[in-house]
Amino acid sequence: MVPGTVQQLTILLILVLPGVFYQAVREHLRGAVAAEQEPQNRIVRAIAAGALLDAAYAVAAGPWLVRLLAGQGKGPVAGVLAHPREAGLAALLLVVLVPAGIAWAEARLDRRRRRARYEPTPTAWDALFRDRGSCFVRARLKNGLWVGGWLGSRSAVSAYPQPGDVYLQAQYRMGPDGRFLGRVPDTGGVYLRAADIDVLEVLLRPTAPAVPSTRAHGEEGAEHDTTSQAG
């Protein structure tokens, strides 16, 4: 439900957003939790975290917050309208900085208790393509066919929690043993689903045979310079 009045927006800011920021930073630092992937679970956790933070704010600075919101009593948010800069700083501190700081401290303490450092990358698919530069990719499908192509700046790779898939901006002809045989003429790329792949390989220094000199405008020089044979 979208807030329709200033009062409703204020309630949303006070009750929900501190928990939302806490949960977002916590998940970024510690990784996704399976139990929190359902939308209703995420909402309940955000509300619970926000209520706990609000209770702490009320104990620590309740009178000041009431004066800031109500002002001289000429409306539920009269103080905000009278002192917008102070209200903005308070919202930044209480809604964003404090929840984010608590999540960061919690993640740091959790890492200290663990013998091994936790890697927040949720799946091997994400780890394979995370921060990956331009390279050749080849895949053996479950039906035994090989598909390969160039992963460049115009390619795209999905990330968790979306199903694994990859778009390679240029497709190459493949031999029955997985060799690169040359660039497909007038290729517009090829799309692969992780569910259809049996084996996927990333070639950091691809060794495809010499490819035709005719290239689409803007094709990466690294692809153009690849001249040796794939093993």
Contacts in CASP RR format, 6 or more apart in sequence:
PFRMAT RR
TARGET T0000
AUTHOR 0000-0000-0000
METHOD contacts of the structure
MODEL  1
MVPGTVQQLTILLILVLPGVFYQAVREHLRGAVAAEQEPQNRIVRAIAAG
ALLDAAYAVAAGPWLVRLLAGQGKGPVAGVLAHPREAGLAALLLVVLVPA
GIAWAEARLDRRRRRARYEPTPTAWDALFRDRGSCFVRARLKNGLWVGGW
LGSRSAVSAYPQPGDVYLQAQYRMGPDGRFLGRVPDTGGVYLRAADIDVL
EVLLRPTAPAVPSTRAHGEEGAEHDTTSQAG
3 9 0 8 1.000
3 11 0 8 1.000
3 12 0 8 1.000
6 76 0 8 1.000
6 77 0 8 1.000
7 76 0 8 1.000
7 77 0 8 1.000
10 69 0 8 1.000
10 76 0 8 1.000
10 77 0 8 1.000
10 80 0 8 1.000
13 91 0 8 1.000
13 95 0 8 1.000
14 54 0 8 1.000
15 47 0 8 1.000
15 50 0 8 1.000
15 51 0 8 1.000
15 54 0 8 1.000
16 46 0 8 1.000
16 47 0 8 1.000
16 50 0 8 1.000
17 50 0 8 1.000
17 95 0 8 1.000
18 49 0 8 1.000
18 50 0 8 1.000
18 53 0 8 1.000
18 54 0 8 1.000
18 94 0 8 1.000
18 95 0 8 1.000
18 98 0 8 1.000
18 99 0 8 1.000
19 45 0 8 1.000
19 46 0 8 1.000
19 47 0 8 1.000
19 49 0 8 1.000
19 50 0 8 1.000
19 53 0 8 1.000
19 99 0 8 1.000
20 46 0 8 1.000
21 95 0 8 1.000
21 96 0 8 1.000
21 99 0 8 1.000
21 100 0 8 1.000
21 103 0 8 1.000
22 46 0 8 1.000
22 49 0 8 1.000
22 50 0 8 1.000
22 53 0 8 1.000
22 99 0 8 1.000
22 100 0 8 1.000
22 102 0 8 1.000
22 103 0 8 1.000
23 36 0 8 1.000
23 42 0 8 1.000
23 45 0 8 1.000
23 46 0 8 1.000
23 49 0 8 1.000
23 103 0 8 1.000
25 99 0 8 1.000
25 100 0 8 1.000
25 101 0 8 1.000
25 103 0 8 1.000
25 104 0 8 1.000
26 103 0 8 1.000
26 106 0 8 1.000
26 107 0 8 1.000
27 33 0 8 1.000
27 36 0 8 1.000
28 120 0 8 1.000
29 103 0 8 1.000
29 104 0 8 1.000
29 107 0 8 1.000
29 120 0 8 1.000
30 106 0 8 1.000
30 107 0 8 1.000
30 110 0 8 1.000
30 118 0 8 1.000
30 120 0 8 1.000
31 118 0 8 1.000
31 120 0 8 1.000
31 122 0 8 1.000
32 120 0 8 1.000
32 122 0 8 1.000
32 160 0 8 1.000
32 161 0 8 1.000
35 41 0 8 1.000
36 42 0 8 1.000
36 45 0 8 1.000
37 161 0 8 1.000
49 99 0 8 1.000
50 99 0 8 1.000
53 94 0 8 1.000
53 98 0 8 1.000
53 99 0 8 1.000
53 102 0 8 1.000
57 65 0 8 1.000
57 94 0 8 1.000
58 65 0 8 1.000
65 90 0 8 1.000
67 79 0 8 1.000
68 79 0 8 1.000
68 80 0 8 1.000
68 83 0 8 1.000
68 86 0 8 1.000
68 87 0 8 1.000
68 90 0 8 1.000
69 76 0 8 1.000
69 77 0 8 1.000
69 78 0 8 1.000
69 79 0 8 1.000
69 80 0 8 1.000
70 76 0 8 1.000
70 77 0 8 1.000
70 78 0 8 1.000
70 79 0 8 1.000
71 78 0 8 1.000
71 79 0 8 1.000
71 82 0 8 1.000
72 78 0 8 1.000
72 79 0 8 1.000
72 82 0 8 1.000
79 87 0 8 1.000
80 87 0 8 1.000
110 118 0 8 1.000
111 117 0 8 1.000
111 118 0 8 1.000
119 127 0 8 1.000
121 127 0 8 1.000
121 130 0 8 1.000
122 160 0 8 1.000
122 161 0 8 1.000
123 160 0 8 1.000
125 158 0 8 1.000
125 160 0 8 1.000
125 164 0 8 1.000
125 194 0 8 1.000
126 159 0 8 1.000
126 160 0 8 1.000
128 200 0 8 1.000
128 202 0 8 1.000
129 157 0 8 1.000
129 166 0 8 1.000
132 151 0 8 1.000
132 157 0 8 1.000
132 202 0 8 1.000
133 151 0 8 1.000
133 152 0 8 1.000
134 150 0 8 1.000
134 151 0 8 1.000
134 152 0 8 1.000
134 153 0 8 1.000
134 220 0 8 1.000
134 222 0 8 1.000
134 223 0 8 1.000
135 150 0 8 1.000
135 151 0 8 1.000
135 152 0 8 1.000
135 202 0 8 1.000
135 203 0 8 1.000
135 204 0 8 1.000
135 206 0 8 1.000
136 148 0 8 1.000
136 149 0 8 1.000
136 150 0 8 1.000
136 151 0 8 1.000
136 172 0 8 1.000
136 180 0 8 1.000
136 202 0 8 1.000
136 203 0 8 1.000
136 206 0 8 1.000
136 208 0 8 1.000
136 223 0 8 1.000
136 226 0 8 1.000
136 230 0 8 1.000
137 148 0 8 1.000
137 149 0 8 1.000
137 150 0 8 1.000
137 151 0 8 1.000
137 166 0 8 1.000
137 168 0 8 1.000
137 200 0 8 1.000
137 201 0 8 1.000
137 202 0 8 1.000
137 203 0 8 1.000
138 146 0 8 1.000
138 147 0 8 1.000
138 148 0 8 1.000
138 149 0 8 1.000
138 174 0 8 1.000
138 178 0 8 1.000
138 180 0 8 1.000
138 200 0 8 1.000
138 201 0 8 1.000
138 203 0 8 1.000
138 230 0 8 1.000
139 146 0 8 1.000
139 147 0 8 1.000
139 148 0 8 1.000
139 192 0 8 1.000
139 197 0 8 1.000
139 198 0 8 1.000
139 199 0 8 1.000
139 200 0 8 1.000
139 201 0 8 1.000
140 146 0 8 1.000
140 178 0 8 1.000
140 197 0 8 1.000
140 198 0 8 1.000
140 199 0 8 1.000
140 200 0 8 1.000
141 147 0 8 1.000
141 196 0 8 1.000
141 197 0 8 1.000
141 198 0 8 1.000
142 196 0 8 1.000
142 197 0 8 1.000
142 198 0 8 1.000
144 198 0 8 1.000
145 174 0 8 1.000
146 174 0 8 1.000
146 175 0 8 1.000
146 176 0 8 1.000
146 177 0 8 1.000
146 178 0 8 1.000
147 171 0 8 1.000
147 174 0 8 1.000
147 190 0 8 1.000
147 192 0 8 1.000
148 168 0 8 1.000
148 171 0 8 1.000
148 172 0 8 1.000
148 174 0 8 1.000
148 180 0 8 1.000
148 190 0 8 1.000
149 168 0 8 1.000
149 170 0 8 1.000
149 171 0 8 1.000
149 172 0 8 1.000
149 180 0 8 1.000
149 189 0 8 1.000
149 190 0 8 1.000
150 168 0 8 1.000
150 169 0 8 1.000
150 170 0 8 1.000
150 172 0 8 1.000
150 220 0 8 1.000
150 223 0 8 1.000
151 157 0 8 1.000
151 166 0 8 1.000
151 168 0 8 1.000
151 169 0 8 1.000
151 202 0 8 1.000
152 168 0 8 1.000
152 169 0 8 1.000
152 220 0 8 1.000
152 223 0 8 1.000
153 169 0 8 1.000
153 220 0 8 1.000
154 169 0 8 1.000
155 166 0 8 1.000
155 167 0 8 1.000
155 168 0 8 1.000
155 169 0 8 1.000
156 166 0 8 1.000
156 167 0 8 1.000
157 165 0 8 1.000
157 166 0 8 1.000
157 167 0 8 1.000
158 164 0 8 1.000
158 165 0 8 1.000
158 166 0 8 1.000
163 193 0 8 1.000
163 194 0 8 1.000
163 195 0 8 1.000
164 193 0 8 1.000
164 194 0 8 1.000
164 195 0 8 1.000
165 191 0 8 1.000
165 192 0 8 1.000
165 193 0 8 1.000
165 194 0 8 1.000
166 191 0 8 1.000
166 192 0 8 1.000
166 194 0 8 1.000
167 189 0 8 1.000
167 190 0 8 1.000
167 191 0 8 1.000
167 192 0 8 1.000
168 189 0 8 1.000
168 190 0 8 1.000
168 191 0 8 1.000
168 192 0 8 1.000
169 188 0 8 1.000
169 189 0 8 1.000
170 183 0 8 1.000
170 184 0 8 1.000
170 187 0 8 1.000
170 188 0 8 1.000
170 189 0 8 1.000
170 216 0 8 1.000
170 219 0 8 1.000
170 223 0 8 1.000
171 183 0 8 1.000
171 184 0 8 1.000
171 187 0 8 1.000
171 188 0 8 1.000
171 189 0 8 1.000
171 190 0 8 1.000
172 180 0 8 1.000
172 181 0 8 1.000
172 182 0 8 1.000
172 183 0 8 1.000
172 184 0 8 1.000
172 187 0 8 1.000
172 208 0 8 1.000
172 211 0 8 1.000
173 180 0 8 1.000
173 181 0 8 1.000
173 182 0 8 1.000
173 183 0 8 1.000
173 184 0 8 1.000
174 180 0 8 1.000
174 181 0 8 1.000
175 181 0 8 1.000
178 230 0 8 1.000
178 231 0 8 1.000
179 209 0 8 1.000
179 229 0 8 1.000
179 230 0 8 1.000
179 231 0 8 1.000
180 206 0 8 1.000
180 207 0 8 1.000
180 208 0 8 1.000
180 209 0 8 1.000
180 229 0 8 1.000
180 230 0 8 1.000
181 209 0 8 1.000
182 208 0 8 1.000
182 209 0 8 1.000
182 211 0 8 1.000
182 212 0 8 1.000
183 211 0 8 1.000
183 212 0 8 1.000
185 212 0 8 1.000
194 200 0 8 1.000
203 230 0 8 1.000
206 226 0 8 1.000
206 230 0 8 1.000
207 226 0 8 1.000
207 228 0 8 1.000
207 229 0 8 1.000
207 230 0 8 1.000
207 231 0 8 1.000
208 226 0 8 1.000
208 227 0 8 1.000
208 228 0 8 1.000
208 229 0 8 1.000
208 230 0 8 1.000
209 227 0 8 1.000
209 228 0 8 1.000
209 229 0 8 1.000
209 230 0 8 1.000
210 227 0 8 1.000
211 223 0 8 1.000
211 224 0 8 1.000
211 226 0 8 1.000
211 227 0 8 1.000
215 224 0 8 1.000
END
